[in-house]
């Protein structure tokens, strides 16, 4: 199967959002550069980043086939109105699928109730040999990392300090040990530092749907 990566924009103190799920200026770097580009042809307004940020993103995410997220992100975004933000298909790890989502009949979303391992297995099968499976950082990504299901970790670090909030490595706890290789790719954008790590030694534990 192709690579499975875990990634997100993250604050200097390790959070992907504050306690109220607000991201503040975390994504300002998507619009503070002089180079226009889009994730997909169907994207509306283009991103405007530095050339370094564009090159990093295009190198790390050459072809996303499928995305795995948790129920919290799905609810916060309303599933991006049924259109995946990246990739062809979204797998949502949840205890209970929504019953009244208005895009359910047409959206390429699968609600997985038997855990993160099942969701990533399905996502990898759909993505195939040549494309990436992208797992959202936070509770779901942390669980996957803990279970040894992540090949690489992407951190887009912005100079913001929340003090508390939603941890990037959400499911990790005392006693968990994950060893990452030195960054295999580094880029400095405008108020963002991009890092790509290889996962060396994940340790498995529980699998809890979120």
Residue, then its C-alpha position, 0 to 999 in steps of 0.5 A: x500500500x501507499x504511504x500513510x501520513x499524519x499531519x496538521x498545522x500545529x502551534x509552537x506548544x503542540x495544539x491544533x486548536x484552542x479549547x473552543x476549537x478555534x484556530x486563530x491565526x494558524x492558517x494565515x500562512x495559506x494567504x500571506x505569500x506571493x505564489x498562487x496554487x490550489x489543492x485541486x482544480x475544483x478548489x475555489x479561491x487559490x492559496x497564496x503562500x511562499x514558494x517554499x511552502x508550495x514546494x513542501x506541500x506538493x512534495x509531501x502530498x503529491x497524491x492524496x487518495x483517501x483521508x481519515x478523520x474523527x467525528x469531532x472534525x466532521x461535525x465542526x466542518x459539516x463534512x465540508x458540505x459533502x466535498x472532501x477537502x482533499x482526496x477522493x474519499x473521507x473515512x470518519x471514525x465514529x461511534x454512531x453515524x449521523x442520521x440526518x446529514x443532508x449530503x449522506x446520499x451523494x457525498x464520498x464519505x464512509x462512517x466507520x464504527x469499528x475503530x481506527x484500524x478498520x478505517x485506515x485499512x479501508x482508506x489504504x485499500x481505496x488509495x491504492x499503491x500509488x497514493x497517500x492515505x492522510x490521517x488527521x492529527x489529534x485524537x484519531x491521528x494519535x491513536x493511529x500513531x500509537x498503533x503503528x499505523x502511521x509511516x510519516x508525521x507532517x508538522x506545519x508549525x506556526x508561531x502561536x502559543x495557545x497554552x491549552x487546547x486540542x493536542x496534535x498527538x491527542x491520544x498519547x499518554x504517559x508511558x507512550x513512546x514514539x520515536x521519529x527520525x530527523x526531519x527528512x524534509x524541512x522548509x521555512x515559509x512565511x510564519x510557518x515551518x514545515x517538517x516531515x518526519x519518518x516514524x521509527x518505533x511506534x508502540x501499540x495500545x488501545x483503539x478507541x473510536x472518536 
